[in-house]
Amino acid sequence: MLVLLAVLLAPPSATAPTAPAIAPTLEASQVEADLDAVLSERGKAYLEARARLEARPALAAPRIAERLRRVPAPTPADERRLLALLAGMARSEDLEMFATQLRRDVAASHHQTPGARDELRAAAPWRTILREQGAAALPVLTALVGDREFSPELRALLIADMVGATPPERLPELVALVGAGAPELRVALRQALGKRAQTSASERAALIAAVEAAIATGDPPRRAALIGLRAAIAADSDGEFTAAMIREAGDEAAPFIVRVAALRVLLTRAADPAVQASLQGLAARHLDPAVRERQASEILGALALQGLAGAVARGLVNRLALLAADAPRIASVAYGAADLPAGGEWLTTSQTHPWPEVRSAALARVAGPCGAPVVKQLAKIADATGRHGEAEAIVAREAIAALGRCGGEQARRALTDLLDAADQEGDRRAEAGRQLIKYFGSVGADAAAAALNRTPDTGLALRLLRALQRSDVAATPAVREALCSATEAVETAAAARQAIAALLPGEDAPCGERSTPERPDPEKPRVYMQ
């Protein structure tokens, strides 16, 4: 089974496999007639037609595939019958034919209208058939996984199919693949093996044994990937593995990538007192001012601090003055753990840090109710047009979210002003609308509805519609009117109808008699309501 590794790492083939020629031993008209009978007849006529088709899979399968691809698509009942027919004729010697048809359909999907490419849909019927064949389909699935002509998304699904088809006694062989191949395929394999390990205690035990043996002998990158897999297939009683990860994370001689992998495992087990003790020691060691400027110590220390219990983390932040750390990872985690005083003095200091992720982490700590100075400062940060506005979008977005958490009339007015300012960036206006809807009930929803009525910006209108659709607030008359008005513009009609269905369920005519949306005139500006 080590041939799987060669398949994943092999260079792309120059040409796709050529399908075997189909000899015309059965008239196409007879095949079509039998397919019609399979879909419409019952009893003897159905059984005889199906038997004739199953006796000649090389001729019947491509025509069944054509039926599955027809427009309009077959009904769900017809699709199930066609797939059952294909599965019934899937002898082991025919599986390569189905793989060839999968490749053909996927290749055909590449030549559709731009934007209509859909490899996953094209491959789905054939994947279903191959999965149903179990271990017999393993060689074919392995070859499909190695096909570089497929998208990473399709190859990831095929990896899951391959793992599912692998017999229990051969599952440990798949461990040889862990850590190899493209990143997205490595993740897919780890997830598939983790899922497979949950199917039975015996399969999990076999995989655990194989993974632990590989961890002991693998090179650093593979060891790190195997540690992640070992954590994913953890048994109920896993104390020995936890202890091993404590030793690995604290081993100064261990490769950095392995220590990080072990530390990430410990973060998921931070409730364990032994893990807390280990994290505390690691954080104190690597966050010391004498070493924390080294990148490895910065990363290890920040990860360890992230898993520490509240009181211990706060004490370490204060003792080592981590809020003032130059390293962005450390300062960001420190703001998340620090005991921040009431008032906004710390907020002013935090916004002078050169790294935007640190400024964002500080803003994420703002909680209501907020005093007037804090609201005023947040509004300045959010303002893209002001002299003191924040240039980084992620920081401005966090400031707008903080205004929502502040609550109160002053914050509501600041968000409304931001939403209504036509010279502001669209993303900031949309976020202000979302916060108004989320935190200020019907008053905030009415403000968003008023902006929806006025804006000629399709992007902003769509984002406001989605925010209203997700709202838990009952639709007010102003919201209803704005949604119904938005159905009259082609660009927003579909999103408006979805919002109406979510907010006004069960109403037959929530908008009364409204005209069908007109196609936009490129010479006229888009206005949703005068």
Residue pairs with C-beta under 8 A, 6 or more apart in sequence:
1 170
1 173
1 174
1 176
2 173
2 176
3 142
4 142
4 145
4 162
4 173
4 174
4 176
4 177
5 176
5 177
5 180
7 142
7 143
7 145
7 146
8 145
8 146
8 177
8 180
8 181
8 185
9 180
9 181
10 146
11 148
12 148
12 149
13 147
13 148
13 149
16 103
16 107
16 147
16 149
17 100
17 103
19 97
19 100
19 101
19 104
20 58
20 97
20 100
22 58
22 59
22 62
23 58
24 59
25 56
25 59
26 52
26 56
26 59
26 60
28 63
30 52
31 53
31 56
31 59
31 60
31 63
32 63
33 49
34 49
34 50
34 52
34 53
34 60
35 49
35 53
35 60
35 63
35 64
35 67
35 82
37 45
37 46
37 48
37 49
38 46
38 49
38 50
38 53
38 81
38 82
38 85
39 78
39 81
39 82
41 49
50 85
50 88
53 60
53 64
53 85
53 89
54 60
54 85
54 88
54 89
57 89
57 90
57 91
57 94
57 97
58 94
58 97
60 85
60 89
61 86
61 89
61 94
61 97
61 98
61 101
62 101
64 82
64 85
64 86
65 101
65 105
65 125
65 126
67 74
67 78
67 82
68 74
68 79
68 82
68 83
68 125
69 105
69 122
73 79
74 82
82 125
83 125
83 128
83 129
86 98
86 125
86 129
87 128
87 129
87 132
87 133
90 98
90 129
90 130
90 132
90 133
92 133
92 136
95 130
95 133
95 136
95 137
95 140
96 140
98 126
98 129
98 130
98 140
99 126
99 130
99 140
99 143
99 144
101 126
102 122
102 123
102 126
102 127
102 130
102 144
103 144
103 147
103 149
105 122
105 123
105 126
106 119
106 122
106 123
106 149
106 150
106 154
107 149
108 122
109 116
109 117
109 118
109 119
109 121
109 122
110 117
110 119
112 118
119 150
119 151
119 153
119 154
120 153
120 154
120 157
123 150
123 154
123 157
127 157
127 158
127 161
130 137
130 140
130 141
130 161
130 165
131 137
131 161
131 164
131 165
133 165
134 165
135 165
135 166
135 167
137 161
137 165
138 162
138 165
138 166
138 167
141 158
141 161
141 162
141 165
142 162
144 150
144 155
144 158
145 155
145 158
145 159
145 162
145 185
147 155
150 158
152 182
152 184
152 185
153 184
155 185
155 188
156 184
156 185
156 187
156 188
157 188
159 185
159 188
159 189
159 192
160 188
160 191
160 192
160 195
162 192
163 174
163 189
163 192
163 193
163 195
163 196
164 192
164 196
166 173
166 174
166 196
168 200
168 202
168 203
168 206
171 193
171 196
171 203
171 206
171 207
171 210
172 206
172 207
172 209
172 210
174 189
174 193
175 193
175 207
175 210
175 211
175 214
175 226
175 229
176 214
177 189
178 186
178 189
178 190
178 193
178 211
178 214
178 222
178 225
178 226
178 229
179 186
179 218
179 221
179 222
179 224
179 225
179 226
180 186
180 222
181 189
186 225
190 225
190 228
190 229
190 232
191 232
193 207
193 229
193 232
193 233
194 229
194 232
194 233
196 203
196 207
197 203
197 204
197 207
197 208
197 232
197 233
198 204
198 233
204 233
204 235
205 235
207 233
208 230
208 233
208 235
211 226
211 229
211 230
211 233
212 230
214 222
214 226
215 223
215 226
215 227
215 230
218 226
220 255
220 257
220 258
221 257
223 255
223 257
223 258
223 261
224 257
224 258
224 260
224 261
225 261
227 245
227 248
227 258
227 261
227 262
227 265
228 261
228 264
228 265
230 241
231 241
231 265
231 268
234 241
241 265
242 265
242 266
242 269
242 272
242 274
242 275
243 274
245 262
245 263
245 265
245 266
246 262
246 266
246 274
246 275
246 278
248 254
248 258
248 259
248 262
249 259
249 262
249 263
249 266
249 278
249 282
249 300
250 278
250 281
250 282
251 259
254 262
256 296
259 300
260 299
260 300
260 303
263 282
263 300
263 303
263 304
264 303
266 275
266 278
266 279
266 307
267 303
267 306
267 307
269 275
270 276
270 279
270 307
270 308
270 309
275 307
276 307
276 308
276 309
276 312
279 304
279 305
279 307
279 308
280 304
280 308
280 312
280 316
282 300
282 301
282 304
283 301
283 304
283 305
283 308
283 313
283 316
284 316
285 291
285 301
286 292
286 297
286 298
286 300
286 301
286 304
287 297
287 301
287 302
287 304
287 305
287 316
287 320
287 322
287 330
288 320
289 320
291 297
292 298
292 301
292 325
292 327
292 330
293 326
293 327
298 327
298 329
298 330
299 329
301 330
302 327
302 329
302 330
302 332
302 333
305 313
305 316
305 317
305 322
305 330
305 333
305 334
305 337
306 333
306 336
306 337
308 316
308 337
310 337
313 337
314 337
314 338
314 339
316 322
317 323
317 334
317 337
317 338
317 339
318 338
318 339
322 330
322 331
322 333
322 334
322 338
323 331
323 334
323 335
323 338
323 346
323 349
323 350
324 331
325 331
325 334
328 353
328 355
328 357
328 358
331 353
331 355
331 358
331 361
332 355
332 357
332 358
332 360
332 361
333 361
335 350
335 358
335 361
335 362
335 364
335 365
336 361
336 364
336 365
338 365
340 346
340 365
343 371
343 374
344 370
344 371
344 373
344 374
344 377
346 362
347 362
347 363
347 366
347 374
347 377
348 377
350 358
350 359
350 362
350 363
351 359
351 362
351 377
351 381
353 359
353 362
356 392
356 394
356 395
357 394
359 390
359 392
359 395
359 398
360 394
360 395
360 398
363 378
363 381
363 395
363 398
363 399
363 401
363 402
364 398
364 401
364 402
366 374
366 378
366 402
366 405
366 406
367 405
368 405
368 406
368 407
368 408
368 411
369 406
369 407
369 408
370 378
370 402
370 406
370 407
370 408
370 411
372 410
374 406
375 403
375 406
375 408
375 410
375 411
375 414
378 399
378 400
378 402
378 403
378 406
378 411
378 414
379 403
379 414
379 417
379 418
380 386
380 388
380 389
381 388
381 389
381 390
381 395
381 396
381 399
382 389
382 390
382 396
382 399
382 400
382 403
382 414
382 418
382 428
382 432
383 389
383 418
383 424
384 390
384 396
384 424
384 425
384 428
385 421
385 423
385 424
389 396
390 396
390 399
393 425
393 427
393 428
396 428
397 427
397 428
397 431
400 415
400 418
400 428
400 431
400 432
400 435
401 431
401 435
403 411
403 414
403 415
403 432
403 435
404 411
404 415
404 435
404 436
404 438
404 439
404 440
405 439
407 439
407 440
412 436
412 440
412 443
412 444
412 447
415 432
415 435
415 436
415 440
415 444
415 447
416 432
416 436
416 447
418 424
418 428
418 429
418 432
419 429
419 432
419 433
419 436
419 447
419 448
419 451
420 450
420 451
420 454
421 429
426 457
426 459
426 460
429 451
429 460
430 459
430 460
430 463
430 464
430 467
433 447
433 448
433 451
433 460
433 463
433 464
433 467
434 463
434 467
435 444
436 444
436 445
436 447
436 448
437 444
437 445
437 448
437 467
437 468
437 471
437 473
438 444
438 467
438 471
440 447
441 473
442 473
442 474
442 476
444 473
445 468
445 471
445 473
445 475
445 476
445 478
445 479
446 476
446 478
446 479
448 464
448 467
448 468
448 479
449 468
449 476
449 478
449 479
449 481
449 482
449 483
450 478
450 482
451 460
451 464
452 461
452 464
452 465
452 468
452 482
452 483
452 485
452 486
452 528
453 481
453 482
453 485
453 528
453 529
454 528
454 529
455 461
455 464
455 528
456 525
456 526
456 527
456 528
458 491
458 492
458 526
461 486
461 489
461 491
461 492
461 528
462 491
462 492
462 495
465 483
465 486
465 492
465 495
465 496
465 498
465 499
466 495
466 499
468 479
468 483
468 499
468 503
469 495
469 498
469 499
469 502
469 503
470 502
471 503
474 503
475 483
475 503
475 504
479 503
480 504
480 510
480 511
482 529
483 496
483 499
483 500
483 503
483 511
484 496
484 500
484 510
484 511
484 512
484 514
485 528
485 529
486 492
486 493
486 495
486 496
486 528
487 493
487 496
487 497
487 500
487 511
487 514
487 517
488 514
488 515
488 517
488 518
488 528
489 517
489 520
489 526
489 528
490 517
490 518
490 519
490 520
491 520
491 526
492 528
493 517
500 510
500 511
504 510
520 526
